[in-house]
């Protein structure tokens, strides 16, 4: 693994929606702080580089992948905002 990727966290989603993101206690549940980008292959991706040499998502963190739909913004199975 290239040195620049050590302790990085990579998350991919293949659901085709309007948008995806990552939220949790790593960012005080700020649903806009970690947006995912859609690749040319239709896969939503985010790579979180290490922080001070440690993984960006510490062990025992609570996170959810958010999904933006026409109805609103969802994290897991709960509606956390409206569009």
Wavefront OBJ file of the C-alpha trace (Angstrom):
o trace
v 0.000 0.000 0.000
v 1.420 3.440 -0.863
v 2.570 5.328 2.211
v 0.100 8.164 1.586
v -2.819 5.729 2.025
v -1.731 4.173 5.321
v -4.475 4.549 7.952
v -6.838 6.096 5.375
v -10.505 5.193 5.498
v -12.238 4.542 2.177
v -16.020 4.116 1.880
v -17.937 3.337 -1.311
v -21.688 3.166 -2.016
v -23.262 2.057 -5.266
v -26.792 3.301 -4.593
v -27.856 5.714 -7.325
v -29.392 8.740 -5.613
v -28.949 12.492 -5.591
v -26.114 12.480 -3.094
v -24.283 10.674 -0.326
v -22.256 11.760 2.652
v -20.735 10.525 5.869
v -21.626 11.827 9.323
v -21.158 10.808 12.921
v -19.587 11.710 16.203
v -16.377 12.336 14.224
v -17.876 15.644 13.020
v -20.577 16.421 15.632
v -23.143 14.903 13.234
v -22.565 17.705 10.704
v -24.268 16.206 7.635
v -22.426 18.535 5.248
v -18.860 18.060 6.496
v -18.028 14.841 4.602
v -19.797 14.751 1.203
v -19.116 11.772 -1.038
v -18.218 12.234 -4.711
v -19.711 10.210 -7.540
v -17.101 8.475 -9.707
v -17.341 8.090 -13.463
v -18.623 4.552 -12.786
v -21.560 5.721 -10.649
v -19.988 4.790 -7.317
v -20.169 7.320 -4.478
v -16.800 7.493 -2.704
v -14.995 9.248 0.105
v -11.442 8.795 1.352
v -10.597 10.199 4.760
v -6.853 10.709 5.172
v -5.251 9.912 8.513
v -5.152 12.555 11.247
v -1.769 12.778 12.973
v -0.917 9.338 11.576
v -4.060 7.731 13.010
v -7.220 6.647 11.146
v -9.674 9.532 10.659
v -12.440 7.391 12.157
v -11.242 6.169 15.551
v -12.232 2.770 16.920
v -15.761 2.724 18.442
v -16.865 5.836 16.516
v -20.513 6.102 15.513
v -21.035 6.943 11.837
v -23.812 6.805 9.257
v -23.840 7.133 5.491
v -26.334 9.816 4.502
v -28.393 9.524 1.325
v -30.086 12.521 -0.246
v -33.406 11.721 -1.918
v -36.137 13.945 -3.306
v -38.017 13.383 -0.011
v -35.179 14.542 2.231
v -31.883 13.515 3.762
v -31.607 10.060 5.290
v -28.953 8.549 7.555
v -29.352 4.831 7.921
v -33.102 4.407 8.264
v -33.980 7.740 9.865
v -34.948 11.037 8.246
v -32.582 13.735 9.544
v -33.502 16.677 7.315
v -35.729 17.707 4.453
v -34.725 18.678 0.940
l 1 2 3 4 5 6 7 8 9 10 11 12 13 14 15 16 17 18 19 20 21 22 23 24 25 26 27 28 29 30 31 32 33 34 35 36 37 38 39 40 41 42 43 44 45 46 47 48 49 50 51 52 53 54 55 56 57 58 59 60 61 62 63 64 65 66 67 68 69 70 71 72 73 74 75 76 77 78 79 80 81 82 83
